[in-house]
Amino acid sequence: MSGSSGDHVVPGNEHCRRRVAELADARGGHGSIVASCAWHVIGLEWSVRRWAAGRVRCTAAGGILIAALSIIEAHFAGRRPSLPTTP
């Protein structure tokens, strides 16, 4: 996926794109940074670097993508994602 332009739509990807949109809606909408990352990187197949440009530092973008993937995994496994606890 890295380096993909994201400008073309592959018919088989449309189902996945819709699922990512449903997930974003279920988790607070496209306005959240994690949902934005999931939509652009997973749904539109942008590189993490392209998505991060002008939004967040590239060093933080990888962590945001990991958070998005964790939320997606928890959502489709039928459980709530665990949040870090403070000591």
Order of alpha helices (4+ residues) and beta strands (2+ residues): alpha-alpha-alpha-alpha
